[in-house]
Amino acid sequence: MIQKKRVTLRDLAEHLNINTSTVSRALSEKSNEMISPEVVKRVRKAAEEMGYKQNAAAYALKMGSTKTIGLIIPDLMNPVFPPIIRGIQSVLDEYGYTAFLAYSQNNEQLARTEVERLISRGVDGIIYAAAFREDSVVDLCKKQGVPLVLVNRVVDKGDVDTVKVDDTLGIRMAVDHLVDLGHRKIGFIAGPKNISVSHIRLGAFTQTMADLDLPVQSQRIVEAHALSETAGEEAMSLFLKKNPDATAVIASNDLIALGCLTAMTQFGYTCPKRMSIVGFNNMPYLDWFATPLTTVAIPHFQMGERSADLLLKRIKSGNADFHEEVLLKPKLVIRKSTAAPTKTRKKARAS
């Protein structure tokens, strides 16, 4: 089979009988205003008909940009991240960028290795969804001058572009919902403290309970060792042994909440009759479960869009003297995993 020759700018120029530089300007969003709309139209029509594709390597050499970005997520199996990725990709497609996807398995050293590889490939910037509260990846990108945006998670230093959800508001919504139902003995299954969302959500829980004059005993809080179903199941088993009188639990994320449901079943607890549970994130397909999960929803797709917008803005400006923080609002999605405590329901029926 004879391989078809790649169409070049010179081929287009000879076909149209114009200069190669004119063809190049007509195909560039940055310079096409320098020539007439009629010529731009002719060039682009010919490029489409002849099957011209821009040589990415040549473009990168000429412009100092690869039109690529790196995207690091912590867990390929977590359903939260695909809609965030779709949001990112929708913006990148509009501006002709390509994303290299890598995942860190919630391991900082692996994340750093992946970021080093992406930087060596010459990516124009990085969207980082796998940050720890103290993270060497952030320092690495700053040292290398690589534009960086954190999405969903943040670092304690706070001097980097971020797109996140108001976790404090989300937890307040969850607590208020349970209290309105009549719950008072409420527990919390936290995530690892070295991850910002876990730390912030736990702090919001204790503060909200204090604001409502509802004391939280130490045994009412159990930390899961990971943001996973298995870790949630283990933590919930410990919680149930320590708190036989509890009537409701809030989990730091939906995967932990699903693990909590498994543990409750093993202990003979029914949900929500014996115990109510609230998750966080509203990952896809929660309404498909036997007990659809009440949860705090985050705007996944919008988070992806805003993080890509922010990164491209930073790449274009090249200004690292300031940073931006985008804070998005969550909302409570009430399903069948929450209800009034049994005693409250009995009193309501009796009255």
N, C-alpha and C positions, 0 to 999 in steps of 0.2 A: 504494500500500500504506500502510495506517495503522500508524504505529509504536506499539507497545505501550508504555504508561506504565510507568516504573520503579516497582517496589514500594518504599515507604519505611517507616521505623519508625512514622510516624503511621498509615499504612494498616494495619499489623499491629495497632497499639494499638486502632484503631477496630473492626477485625474481631473482636478478642478482648474488647473493652470493658474495657480496662485502660489505665493511664497509659503514655505514651511512655517515661518514665524506667524503668518496670518492664521493658518490652520490651528496652530498651538493656542493662540489667543482666543480663537472662536470656541475652542473646546474647554477653556478654563473659565470657571465662574468668577475668578478674580479679575480677569482681563478682557472678557468678551464685550464689555462696554466701550472698549477702545476702537471697535470696528462696527460697521453698520449691521443692523438687525438682519438685513437681507443676506449678507455674507455668512453670518452666524447660522442662519437657517439652512443655507446651502451646504455648509460644511458639516453640520450635524446630520443632515439627511444623508449625505454621502457616507459619513462615518457609519451610520446605521446600516445602510445598504451593503457596504463593503465589509462589514463585520469588524470594524476597528475596535480594539480594546486597549485602554491605556496601559503602558508598561509600568507596573507599580515600582519596580526597582529603579527605573530611569527617573520616574517622578520623584521618588524619595531622594535620589542623588541631586537632582536639580533644585528641589524646593526645601530640602532639609526636613521633610515630613514623610512618614510612612503611611499616613492615613489609617493607622491601626491603634487600638487601645487594648490594654490588658484588663481582664475582669477576673477577680479572685472571689470565689464563694467558699464557705466553710464545709458544705455538705451537699453532695450531688443527690442524695436520697431525700432531702428535706423538700416537701412540696411548696414551701414558701418561696423558693428562689426562682423557679421557672417563670412566673408572671413578672418578677422584677427584671429578669433577663430580657423578657419580651419587651418591656418598657424601654430598657436601654437600647435594644436593637432597633426599635421603631425610630428612635432619634438618630442613631448612627447611620441607618439606611438612608435617611433623608439627606445626610451630609456626606455620603460616600465613604464612611468609615467601616472598618472591619474589626471585630472583637476576637481576641484570643482568650478562650475560657480555660481557667485552671481552678482546682479546688485544693483546699488546705487540710482537710480532715480535722479541722479545729486544732491544728498543730502550728504554732507560731514559726518554728524553724522550717517546716515544710513550706509555709506561706512565703517566708523570706527567700527560700530557694527558688520558688516559682517566680517571684517578683524579679529576682536577679536575672533569671532566664528571659523574662519579658523585656527587661531593660536592655539586655544584650541584643535582643532582636530589634531594638530601636523603636519600641512603641512610643507614641506621642503622649500618652498619659495612662493612668491606672485608676479603675474603680475597684474599691476594696471593701468587700462585704464581710470579711472574716477577722476584723480587728479585735485585739484584746485591749484592755484598759491601758496597759503599758505595752507598746508594740514597736519592735525595732524596724519593722517595715516602713512605718511613717518616717522615722529618722533617716532610713536609707534613701527614700524618695526625695526627701528634702536635701540631703547631701548631694544626690545626683542631679538635682534640679528637674525632677520628673513630676509633672502635675499629677495631683492625687485627690480623689474624692472618696470619702468614707460614706457608705450607705448602710442604714439600719443600726450599725454599731458605731460607737465613738471611742476616742481615747481620752484619758484624764486631762492631758495637756490642753486639749481644746483649741489648738492653733492650726487647724487644718479644715478644708472645706468638708462639710457634712450634709447629708440628707437623712433625716431621722423622723421618727414618729414621737408624739408627745406621750411617752410611756407612763408618766405620772398621771396624766388625765385618764388614760386607759384603765389603769388600776383603780382609780377613784370611781370610775363608772362601774367596774366589776363589784367593788365593795358596796357601793350605794345600792346596786341591784339586789345583792344578797340581803342587805340590811332591810331594804324595803319589803322583801319577802318574809321577814321575821327572823332571819338568822342572826345570832350573836356569837356563837362559838365557831369562829371561822379560822381556818388554818391556811398556810401558804407553803407550797412546794417550790422552792427557789431553784434557780439555775446556778451554775458556777459563778462565784463572786468576781473572777477575773475577767468576766465578759460584761460590758457596760449595760446591756439590756437587763441582765439578771440583777445586777447591783441596783440599778435605778428602780426596777419594778419592786424589789424587796423593800427598798427604802420608802417607796410610795405606799406600799401596803401598811407598814408599821405607822407611818405618819397619818394616813387616812383613818386607821383604826383609833389612833390617839385623838384625832380631831373629833371623832364621834364618841369619845369617852368609853371606848371598848378596849379593855386591857388585852394585850397579846402575851400570853405566857410563852416562855422560851421553847417548850415542847411543841407549841403550835406551828413552829417554823422548822422545816427540814430541807436541807440542801441536796438537790440531785447532783451527781458528779458530772453529768453531761446534759445537753439539751436533746434528750432522746427518749423514746418509749421505754427502753430497758431501764434507764436511769430513773425515769418517772415511776416505774413499777416498784423498783427497789425502795425509793424514797417514800412512796405512799404506804408500802407495807410497814415501814418503820413508824410512819405517822399514825397509822391506825392502831398499832400496838400501844403507842403513847397517849392517844387521844380517843378513847372509846366513846366519849361524850360529844365529840365534834359533829356538827351538822352540815358543814360546807367547807370546801377547799377551793382556793384559787391557785392555778398552776402558772409557772413563769412562761410557758409556751404551750402550744397545742400538742406537740409530741409528748411532752411530759404529762399533759392532761390525759392523753390516750393510755399512757402507762398507768396512770392513777386509776382509770376505769378498769383495767385488767386486774390490778391489785384488789380493788373493791369487790370484784366478782369472786376472787379467790377467798376473800374473807366473808363472803356471804352477804355483802352489802348490795342493796339495790339503789340505782340512781334514776331519778332523784328522790325516791321515797325515803330512803335511809340517809342519803347524803347527796347534796348538790355539788356540782363542780363547774368551774369556769376556766376556760383556756385563754390563750392570747396569741393572736396573729391571723386567725380565720384562714388557715390554709385550705386549699381546695378539697372538696369531697367530704367535709365534716358532716354535712346533712345526709350523707349516705349511710352512716353508722346506725347500729341498732338503737343507740341513744344519741341522737344528734346533739352536738356539743355547743353549748352557749359559750361565746368567745368574744374577745375584743378584736375587731377587724382593723387591719392596717391597709392603706391604699398601695398594694404591691406594685401595680403597673405604673402608677403615678410616681412612686419612689424611684423606679427605674428611669422614667422619663426625666425627672428633675436632676438625678445624678448625672445622666449623660449630658443634659443641657449645661449643667454647672461645669463639668469637665471640659467640654468643648469651648466654653466661654473662657476658662482658665488657660487652655492651650492657645487660644487666639490672642489673649491679652498679654500672656507671659509675665503678668505682674504677681509676684509672690509676697508682696508687702502687706497683704490683708487676706482674710479668709471670710467665707460666707457660711451661714448655717440656715438650712431650710428645715422648718419644723412643720410636719403635717399632722392633721387631726385624725385620731382613731374614732371608731364608733362601736357601740355594743350591739352584738347580734344575739338576740335571745332565742334559744331553741329549747329542747326538752330535757336538758341535763340539769336544769335548775327549777326548783319549786319551793313552796313554803315548807318549813320543818313540819314533821308529822304532828307534833303537839299543837302547833299553830293551826294546822288544818282541822284537827279534832275540835279545838276551841271554836273555830269559825263555824263548823257544822252544828255544834251544840247551841251556839247563840242564835 
